[in-house]
C-alpha cells in the first residue's frame, strides 16, 4: 500500500472520488497530523480566490477608506466589473475546451462545466462595505479536467482505499501514468485567464488605496 507522502495529486483525486466521505476525511486528518500537505483541489471548501490584504494592518486606514462612500462604492463597482469580465472569459474557455465532448460531461448537476462557473465576492467582516476578496466557484470536475484526472486516468502510481461500499479499491493498473493523456489530457483552462487579468485588478486596487495588495496564493490551480 502506498505511503501518504508518496501520493500524487491524481492519487488524492482518485481517493476523493472513490472513498466514503468519512474515510476520506480520516485520511486527510491522518496526513495533516503527519505534516503531509494535502492538495487544495480535494478540500471540501476549495474555492480559488484572490484576497485583498492590508500592508499596514492598521484599522485606521480601513476606517478612513470606508468613510469615503463615493470612493468605496467606485472601488466595489470596479472589482465587480472586473470579476464579471473574468467570469465571462472563464466560461468561454471552459465551453471552447469541454462544451462538445461527451467524455467531459461528468457532473449530473452541471453537464457543462461552463454553466457552473460564477463569481463570489466577499466584503469586510465588520461592516460589509469594502470588497476583500474575489472568488470563482465551479463544479469540482473543473479541477479534474484541469489536471487530466478522472475515471480510467489515474496518477503516476497506484494507491489503495476502501470505497463507499466497503470494498478494497486500487487505482486500475491500466490507468496508471495516464493522468494528462488520451481523452483525459490536462486542459489548463483556468490559470491563464487569471494571469492575463491580474494586472488590471492591481491597477484598480492601487487607484483605490496604496495600503491594499493582492494575495494570489489561493487562486491558481495546481499545474
PyMOL commands that set and color helices and strands:
alter all, ss='L'
color gray80, all
select helices_A, chain A and resi 4-6+9-18+21-33+40-42+59-67+69-98+102-104+113-116+141-147+173-175+182-184+191-208
alter helices_A, ss='H'
color red, helices_A
select strands_A, chain A and resi 49-54+118-123+131-137+160-162+168-170+212-215
alter strands_A, ss='S'
color yellow, strands_A
deselect
rebuild
show_as cartoon
